[in-house]
């Protein structure tokens, strides 16, 4: 089997896997549409994936990295799917969240156009263009997969805070005199009784 055939076969398999990966959040969006609310779900991973797919589409263009049809097809498809997810988020979010999502998309468009302009204006070989766009794709690929951590960070901080409180409670529990407050009323009542008896 020739290397080109192996490359194409592996690329097709990778595209199929990536396609199902793009479709994996579909149950989440069925819940959002059914509830007509984004609930506690966040748009961060999908907004990050939009940028990632857009950069990979640029990378696969013939004048950036020739013979990258598989890269364009899967990332073009992924871009459409992720934009649909983001549109659902915009539709069912409150105004504050909606504004943040729209602003993020606007900044992404500016960034992609800027990168495309820089690449086509100042880099005149496909090798240089594919090097720059390829590095950016790898960086934002990492950003895409770490975007869900924005959901985990607040929960992690809450867990850490709770753990610290439990440790402090366990540390100082034995050194606290819990009977001190209970003894005070009894002592006062004994004094009052003795005063009453003396007056009688």
Secondary structure, 3 states (H helix, E strand, C coil): CCHHHHHHHHHHHHHHHHHHHHHCCHHHHHHHHHHCCCCCCCCHHHHHHHHHHHHHHHHCCCCCCCCCHHHHHHHHHHHHHHHHHHHHHHHHCCHHHHHHHHHHHHHHHHHHHHHHHHHHHHCCCHHHHHHHHHHHHHHHHHHHHHCCHHHHHHHHHHHHHHHHHHHHHHHHCCCCCCCHHHHHHHHHHHHHHHHHHHHC
